[in-house]
Amino acid sequence: MSGASRFAALWVLTRRQVIGTRIRRARRHANVTQMRLAELCGVDHRTIHRIEYGVSDPRLGLLLQISQAVGAPLADPVR
């Protein structure tokens, strides 16, 4: 892997972690558990956990569902 590719991979991982942290913060602010958020979004609670800890890339539709469930604009976590 070239230096540029490693940098890009690290940048993506870092951004995923930042977005996940913002989603977790919004969920907690809304007093919603990972289990409840998963129910509202129609996914497994492990999916929410993976997103919050930057392990997986959520699709846009799921990000929209999460944003609606926690009452936060989509732009907040991804800015």
C-alpha positions in Angstrom: 0.0 0.0 0.0 1.4 3.4 -1.0 1.8 6.2 1.5 -1.2 8.0 -0.1 -3.4 4.9 0.2 -2.4 4.5 3.9 -3.2 8.1 4.5 -6.6 7.8 2.9 -7.4 4.7 4.8 -6.4 6.4 8.1 -8.4 9.5 7.2 -11.5 7.4 6.6 -11.1 5.5 9.8 -10.6 8.7 11.8 -13.7 10.3 10.2 -15.8 7.2 10.9 -14.8 7.3 14.6 -15.6 11.0 14.8 -19.0 10.5 13.2 -19.7 7.5 15.5 -18.8 9.6 18.6 -21.2 12.3 17.4 -24.0 9.8 16.8 -23.4 8.3 20.3 -23.5 11.7 21.9 -26.8 12.6 20.1 -28.3 9.2 21.1 -27.4 9.8 24.7 -28.6 13.3 24.6 -32.0 12.0 23.4 -32.0 9.4 26.2 -32.2 6.5 23.8 -30.4 3.2 24.3 -28.6 1.4 21.6 -31.2 -1.3 21.8 -34.1 1.2 21.4 -32.3 3.0 18.5 -31.8 -0.3 16.8 -35.5 -1.1 17.1 -36.5 2.3 15.8 -34.1 1.8 12.8 -34.9 -1.8 12.1 -31.4 -3.1 12.7 -29.6 -5.2 15.3 -28.2 -3.3 18.3 -24.7 -4.6 17.3 -25.0 -2.5 14.1 -25.6 0.6 16.2 -22.6 -0.3 18.4 -20.4 -0.8 15.3 -21.4 2.6 13.9 -20.8 4.4 17.1 -17.3 2.9 17.5 -16.3 3.5 13.8 -16.1 -0.1 12.9 -18.6 0.0 10.1 -19.8 2.4 7.4 -23.6 3.0 7.7 -25.5 3.5 4.5 -27.2 6.9 4.0 -30.7 5.5 4.6 -29.6 4.3 8.1 -27.9 7.6 8.9 -31.2 9.3 8.0 -33.2 6.9 10.3 -30.7 7.4 13.2 -30.9 11.2 12.8 -34.7 11.2 12.9 -34.8 8.8 15.8 -32.5 11.0 18.0 -34.0 14.2 16.7 -30.8 15.6 15.3 -30.2 16.9 11.8 -28.2 14.6 9.6 -25.5 17.3 9.1 -24.6 17.2 12.8 -22.7 13.9 12.9 -21.2 14.2 9.5 -20.0 17.8 9.5 
